[in-house]
Amino acid sequence: MKVTVLAGLTVLLTLAFSAMVTWYRAPVDTFDGRLGQVGYEVEGVAPVAYALFAFAVATVAGVLLRRSLAGLAVAAAAFVMARIAVASLARPKFASAMTVLQTVQDKGPGDTRGTGNAGDWVLGTTFVDSSGHKLSTATLDKLSGDAANAGVSIPAYFQQHGIHRAVSYQPGDRFWHFQWIESGLYVGAALLLVALVAWRVRRRSL
């Protein structure tokens, strides 16, 4: 009963925090979007899922180790490792990334970086040839040298040889889609951990 009350309080406090941050960041989100690393992790429903997962991890660590300080240390390490793994390995693959090809331009108003949409989450930028094959760093260095030898700028040389910049990204309108997927992962993990605690406590009482 006590655990349920604490979990409910955790959800309510985190919802209030998320709502406050979402309101505060509204002007910033207009320019930076919500799918980026900062806005995504403090807005929406994901913070609630993070809090529940942290609560479950701490509860399990406390039950298994029976030492408050050791349990908190282990729980903190497990929580951070899980967050890093999901954010860097799983989240970019919640949906198939999209790619936009851009003509390489000299620096200036015509040199578009990113996707042109501030709300999109840019995953990476590469260069591809006219066949769509990714160019290695060594190849790009050679082409840059060839451009210098030919007496033309690198962007102009790339244009002549059909080389484009390829920007891989997740569209900003996938914010809620990603939020529900990630929240489901953390809430599911939290439920499994709570079930583990219940099984452990029941086994001790036998």
C-alpha positions, 0 to 999 in steps of 0.5 A: 500500500505504501509503495502504491501511494509513493508511486502515485505521488511520484506520477502526480509531481512529475506530471506537474513538473512536466506541465510547468516545463512545457509551458515555460519552454513553449517559446523556445520550442517554436525555434528548437522543436520538441524532439531534440535531446533537451525538450524531449526529455522534460516535456510530454509524458516521458518524464513520468515514465522516467520517474516511475522507472527510477522509483521501481529501480530504487525499490528493487535495489533496496529490497535486494541489497537491504542497504539504503546507500548501496541501493541508491547508488546501484539504482542511480547507476542503473537508471543513468545507464538505461537512459543513455542506452535508450536515448542513444541506441533505441530512440533514433530507431523508433521510426525509420529515419528520413533523408533529404539531399541538399546541393552543396553551396558556398557559405551564405544564405543559400547554404541550407544546414539541417532540414530547414525545419527547426522542429526536426531532429537531425541524426547525422549528415553525410555526403553521397555521390550521384548514385547515392553511395556514401562517401568516406572521409578519405574520398572527401579529402581526395575530392577536396584536394582535386578541387584545389588543384582544379582551382575551384571551390569545393562546393562548386567541384562537388556540384560538378560531380553530382555530390550532395549532402545527405541529412538523416533526420526524424521529423518534428511531428513524431514527438508524441509517437516517440514519447508513447513508445519510450514511455511504454518501454520504461513503464513496462520495465517498471512493472516488471521490476515491481513484479520482481519485488513482489515475488521477492517479498512473498518468497521471504515471507514463506 
